Amino acid sequence: MLFTAAVISKQRGVAMSKYGPLGDFLGESGEDRIPMSFKDLERVIGSALPNSKIYPAWWSNNDSNNPMTKVWLAAGYRTEQVDIEGCKLVFRKIEAEPPTGGGFAESASGQAAISRHPLIGCLKGLVTVAPGTDLTEPADPEWADMLDDPRLHQQSPRI
């Protein structure tokens, strides 16, 4: 159920930032996945979204991006599946990361802690492969011809 900014502010009885009602809405929902249209968002915050809503970067989860980003991150959510043309997106609850011992730091026992590099997975969700694309197909047809050349598959004589 969507609430308008006026209803949420009245229930809370406190002054809020322009995007504060979004944080309240997300925090109170408790849902892992919240699909919303831009119109739904505008109803929740009680005003129109800025013109920059047409840029995918505005919906990024970079906390220095814009004030609204800070609100959804503080509420424990991230944006994903942002569809600018369809004017919709999904807020997904951020899963708690298990402690890793600080990456490449040493553990209390003095042995190096084994963990993944912090950059692993940082581009997850940023690349979309069009349906029907064969990722194993050579990008350059000349390479495909070279791979089919029987001279390349001959065994060299053993000495």
C-alpha positions in Angstrom: 0.0 0.0 0.0 1.4 3.4 -1.0 1.1 6.4 1.3 1.4 10.0 0.3 4.0 12.2 1.9 1.4 14.1 3.8 0.0 11.0 5.5 3.4 9.7 6.5 4.5 13.1 7.8 1.2 13.4 9.8 1.7 10.0 11.3 5.3 10.8 12.3 4.6 14.3 13.4 8.0 15.5 12.5 9.5 17.7 9.8 11.2 15.7 7.1 13.5 16.3 4.1 11.9 16.2 0.7 12.8 12.5 0.2 12.3 11.5 3.9 8.9 9.9 3.2 10.6 7.5 0.8 13.0 6.3 3.5 10.0 5.8 5.9 8.0 4.0 3.2 10.9 1.6 2.4 11.8 1.1 6.1 8.3 0.3 7.1 7.6 -2.0 4.2 10.0 -4.7 5.3 9.8 -6.3 1.8 12.9 -7.7 0.1 11.8 -6.4 -3.3 9.6 -3.3 -3.9 8.8 -2.6 -7.6 7.6 1.0 -8.1 6.7 3.3 -11.0 8.0 6.8 -11.0 4.5 7.9 -10.4 4.3 5.7 -7.3 7.6 7.4 -6.1 6.1 10.8 -6.7 3.1 9.9 -4.6 5.3 8.7 -1.8 7.5 11.8 -1.7 4.6 14.2 -2.4 6.3 16.0 -5.3 7.5 15.5 -8.8 10.9 13.7 -9.4 13.6 16.0 -10.8 14.2 16.3 -14.5 17.4 14.2 -14.0 15.3 11.1 -13.5 15.8 10.5 -17.2 19.5 9.7 -16.6 20.4 6.2 -15.4 23.3 7.6 -13.4 20.7 9.5 -11.2 19.4 6.1 -10.1 22.8 4.7 -9.2 23.5 3.5 -5.7 26.5 5.9 -5.2 25.8 7.6 -1.9 27.4 10.8 -3.1 25.1 10.9 -6.1 22.1 12.8 -4.9 20.0 13.3 -1.7 17.4 10.7 -2.7 20.1 8.1 -3.1 21.2 8.7 0.5 17.6 8.2 1.7 17.1 4.8 0.0 20.6 3.5 1.0 20.0 4.7 4.6 16.7 2.7 4.6 18.7 -0.4 3.6 17.7 -0.6 -0.1 19.4 -0.4 -3.5 17.9 0.4 -6.8 18.0 -2.2 -9.6 16.1 -2.9 -12.9 15.8 0.8 -13.6 13.7 1.2 -16.7 13.9 4.8 -17.8 11.6 4.4 -20.8 9.0 2.4 -18.8 9.3 4.8 -15.8 9.8 2.1 -13.2 12.4 0.5 -11.0 12.8 -2.0 -8.2 14.1 -1.3 -4.7 15.9 -4.4 -3.3 16.8 -4.8 0.4 20.5 -4.8 1.0 21.7 -8.1 2.4 24.0 -7.8 5.4 27.6 -8.7 4.3 29.3 -11.2 6.5 32.5 -9.9 8.2 35.5 -10.7 6.1 38.3 -9.7 8.4 39.1 -6.5 6.4 40.0 -8.0 3.1 43.7 -8.7 2.7 44.4 -7.9 6.4 45.9 -10.4 8.8 43.6 -12.2 11.2 44.1 -12.1 15.0 46.1 -15.3 14.8 48.7 -13.6 12.6 47.8 -15.6 9.5 46.6 -13.9 6.3 42.8 -13.8 6.1 41.5 -15.3 2.8 38.8 -13.2 1.2 37.7 -11.9 -2.1 39.2 -8.8 -3.6 36.9 -5.8 -3.0 36.5 -5.2 -6.7 35.1 -8.6 -7.4 31.5 -8.2 -8.3 31.6 -4.4 -8.4 30.2 -4.3 -11.9 27.5 -6.9 -11.3 24.3 -5.9 -13.0 25.9 -3.2 -15.2 26.2 -5.2 -18.4 23.2 -6.5 -20.3 23.7 -9.1 -23.0 21.0 -9.0 -25.7 18.9 -12.2 -26.0 20.3 -14.5 -28.7 23.8 -13.2 -28.5 26.5 -15.9 -28.8 29.3 -14.9 -26.4 31.4 -17.7 -27.8 31.3 -16.5 -31.3 34.6 -14.8 -32.4 34.3 -11.1 -32.7 36.5 -11.0 -35.8 35.4 -13.4 -38.6 39.1 -13.7 -39.7 39.9 -15.3 -36.4 37.2 -17.9 -37.0 38.7 -18.7 -40.4 42.1 -19.1 -38.8 40.8 -21.4 -36.2 39.3 -23.6 -38.9 42.6 -23.7 -40.8 43.8 -27.4 -40.7 47.5 -26.3 -40.8 47.1 -25.0 -37.2 45.9 -28.3 -36.0 48.9 -30.4 -37.3 51.1 -31.9 -34.7 54.8 -30.9 -34.9 57.2 -33.8 -35.2 58.7 -34.9 -31.9 62.4 -35.0 -31.7 
